[in-house]
Amino acid sequence: MGTFSSKMKKPLITASVTAMLALGAVAAPAADVWAAQVGTATVQAGVNMRTQPSTAGSVIRLLKQGESIVVLEQTNAYWYKVQDSRGAIGYVSTSSQYLSVTSSGAPSQGNTNGTIVATVTLRTSPSTSGSAIGYLHKNDQVQVLSAPNAYWYEVADQQGRRGYISSQSKYVTVNGTVPGGSAGNGGGNPSTPDNGAGTGDNAAKIEQVIATGMKYLGTPYEFGSDRNTTTTFDCSDLVRTMFLEGIGLKLPADSRQQGEYVQNKGNAVTDWHQLKRGDLIFFMSYKGSSASAYAGIDKSKQKITHDGIYLGNGQVLHTYSKESGGVKISSIAGTHWEYRFVYGGSAL
């Protein structure tokens, strides 16, 4: 994994686009991010989805053959910005050996616009069982792409994310006719669905914490970093900053104390597969890259030497060395992070 910038480069729209993209008009005002959407695509061969339109970008995950994804835009001649079925957004190669763009999903400028009235969950499918991509907040502008049923809208937001939200008027007001639906808000059973907050406000808080951390991707690592600045981080400083900036919760200053904080909440689990998005995740010292290096170790007696935030899908947001590129996303399964895992749990 390489280093990556803390600021994404602005999307570049090329003057000519390959016929495969099937775009009518490429140029669009900055406010109409959705107008640059290309459509859907099928993965032809395994390809890495990265945090940047560059091989220097950290790998978010491997897209597997046969997966369907949404192509949000062509960033340049070599990279697409895409969204996978889990709601993750990243960049993949435009090479036809990896992707086949199967349909043009680019909404026109004339499509129906909506305004968010109250915080609502953006999901990967029109159901409360759909994974949460993130949250739309009051006064956010969206484009309503369709109404798959009486209870949900398919929308695109101004960050380029595409998903489903409740069609209830308490969450969104819609002007004009919804494609494939009715005029204005679709109404429907007011008990289906809700805003997906889950356990009170915790789900929204978790997304705020994670969003805070993601904006620091690529920030340099420094052991014992200054807790009063955000120019560098060590692991516990990053976690502390995410919670403090994100939701105003001040956690202890070091990883061991943060671990004790979670244990005192009674939320700790020792199987990382049981972790939930937003949980703190704690590790012992590095002993080697293979599972055998940790055989026979009583982890309950090991000191916590590192922590991060679990993102779901087997990924952790953390920072651990200058050489690794600072704040980054790492995969857990089959790596020393899995072998070093001691416990994890919610700080909320």
C-alpha positions, 0 to 999 in steps of 0.5 A: 500500500502506498501513501495517499493525499489527504485531499482528493484531486478534483475530478477531471472531465476529459474533452473526449470520452470513449464510446464505451461510456455512452455519455451525451454531455460530459461537462457539468456545473460543480453543483450537479455532480450527479450529471457526470454519472456514467452508469453501471458496470460489470467486473470482468476480472478481479481489480483493486478499488483504491482510495485515489485515481492512482496505483499509489492509492491504498486498496479499499478492496478487491472487486471480484469478477461478476460484481455489479458496480455504479460508475459515478464518473470518469476521473481521467483517461485511466480511472473511474470513480465507482461505488460498489454494492456495499456503498464504498466509493473508490477508483478503478482502472478504466481498462476494458479487461477489468470493467464492462460498462453495461448501461448508461445511468447518467441522469439528465439535468431535467430529472427531479430534485429533492431537498432533505428535510431531516437526517435520513440513511442512504442505503444500498437497497430499498429496504431497512436491511440494506447496508448504510452508505452514509447519512443525508442531512437537512438541506442536502440536495439530491436528485431523485432517480426513481421510485422503486416502490411506494416507500423508497426513492433512489437518489444521487447526492452531491458527493456522487453517492447513489442509493436509496432513502425513505420517500416519507415527506418528513425526510425529503421534499420532492419537486416534479415528477419522480421517474417511474413514480408519482408526482411529488413525494410517494407517500406510502405507509408511514411506518415503513421505513424509518430513518435507520438510526438503529440504536438511537442516535448512535448510528449517526454518531458513528458515521460522523466519527468515521467521516472525521477520520476519513478526511485525515487519510494520508496524514503523516504518522508520528509516535507521541504526536501532539494532541493539540494539532492534527498535522501528525497522528499516532494511533490513539491520537487519531482515534481520540481526534475522530471522536472529539471532532466528530461528536465531541466525545473526549476519549483517554489519550493512549490506546491502553486507556482507550481499551480500558474505556471500552471494556468498562462499557461492557461492549468488548468482543474477542472475535473480530468478526463480531465487531460492528462499524465504528467499534474501536479495535485493539491489537497486541505487539507485532510478532511476525506476519504469519499466524504461527508467530502468535500460536500459544499466546494468551492474548488476554495477558498481552498489552495493548500497543495499537488501536484503530476504528473498525469500518466493517467489511474486514477493514480498519482505519488507523495509523501505525508508521511513517513507512506505511504512509500515515493514516490509512485503511488496512484489511484484517483477514489473513494478515498480522492484524488478524493475528494480533487482534485482542478485543474490540467494542463500542465507545458509545 
